[in-house]
């Protein structure tokens, strides 16, 4: 018997994970610098050099430029010490090889600096990697059987499933010169960039991505005060996507890999952001498979295999807020800077999304002294979702209090609908030994169906056909089940 096959090509997700990694180093205070009295804070700028697939693993490498602010003994003027770090993180994942499509969105969850003594600093950078890997896959599914023998009955089923049809990774750059008022002599400590896409549209063979590149940072002024800033730049990028049809569902994941940022004369902030875009096009497929089969006259020898398909369908954007108190053990008079970084994968339950994060910030206490904080938390957002991807958590606002601060955080991401679809695929069929007659000399029998039963199960159990039962009882083609009635059941061929 000939099996009619349908070839299905798609991109299968083999890695979706948020990993944490730490890199540390010790540094000696240069001879020209005064002794350390108290470390105020440490911040850093992260740049990713490579996110490359290797055999059964993914390698992410780059550097972190850290800046440590400290108060010398007996002084009130902040001093800056720059300490560079390099990192190479290996993420193990079976199935990754050189042709795997990999994407990494990396963030710095915090930098911790500890004074070993007055002339030595131990520094640790805590990094977070939101990693994805996809493998191009092709499977052949049996959708029907060329029946050479009329005694064979097949039951087919059809289902709709949305899969990732196309993937491509594209590099791009965002350039801008932005005016910062009264910032002629600002000494930049760190800058970061976050992409917030607002539109991703498919054209014929292209994808258009629009959004905002939000650059935030902090600098040290000549008067010794810390200053934060935020600059939003609109961007538009057109990426080639061979075969992409007009209006097809397509989404973009964006990651900033590194920044070149400096202050120009006249208070101009000049920056260049190197970035990567992962374009994902989805396609709805109609799958027809053979769910069951039997012969009314012979045994059938059927070989099968199990196939699992992970559905991936973007159904909209998520947005939710929650408020959380951060206890600091002292009154906060002014919050200089605050941020939140997602440090683990979101977990979704009924009406709630739980996200592990690290909240960090700088503040003035009632005496005017600057202190920093870093708190690992789990934030709970009230939101309906199937699965949440491309998530980010940001601090929307903050209120200072007697015992700490209250942060209002906002969660944004893609709402992904997708169940794991388990299929049994028929790979081979052979006719076996003849079956003995169901009832010798009987061509028609009566059977009362009490509880609801599928016509297919009745026909299979009696070694007849659904068509024969329908014809003998005047049943409509749409009637798939029967209950509470007597059936005439033809026996034999």
SULHU-V574322 format. One line per field, one symbol per residue. ss: DSSP state (2 for helix, 1 for strand, 0 for the rest). psi: psi as a letter, one per 20 degrees, with the letter a starting at -180 (. if undefined). A space follows every 10 residues. Layout:
BEGIN
ss: ???
psi: ???
END
This chain:
BEGIN
ss: 0111111111 1111111111 1111111100 0000011111 1111111111 1111001111 1111111111 1100000111 1111111111 1100000000 1111111111 1111111001 1111111111 1111111111 1111110000 0111111111 1111111111 1111111110 0000001111 1111111111 1110011111 1111111111 0000011111 1111111111 0000000001 1111111111 1111000111 1111111111 1111111111 1111100111 1111111111 0011111111 1111111000 0111111111 1100001110 0111111111 1111100001 1111111111 1100001111 1111111111 0001111111 1111111001 1111111111 1111000000 0001111110 0011222222 2200022222 2220000000 1100111111 000
psi: pppoqppopr pppipoqoqq qqprrqqppq hiqrqpgppg rprrpppphq npqaokrppp qbqpoqpppq pqpjrjpqqp ppoqqqqopp opopipahjq oqppoqqoiq ppppogaijp ppqppoqpoo qqpqppqpqp poirpooipi ippqoqqpqp pprohqqqpp qrppqqoqpo plkhkpopgq qqpppnpipo pprojrpppq apoopqaqrp rhjiqqpqqp pppqqppopp npipqpjqpq rppppphrqo pqprqjkpop qpoprppopo pqppqoppqo hqqrqihqqp opprqppppo qooojaqqpq qqpppopijr qphpogqqrp ppjrpqppao jqpppprppq rqrpahiiqp rqqoppropp poqpqgqprl qqpqohrqpq ahjbqppoqp pqapoppoqo opqopphqpq pbqqqqqgop ipipqqppof qpqphghggg hjlaqghhgg hhjkqqhioh rqqkrpppop qb.
END
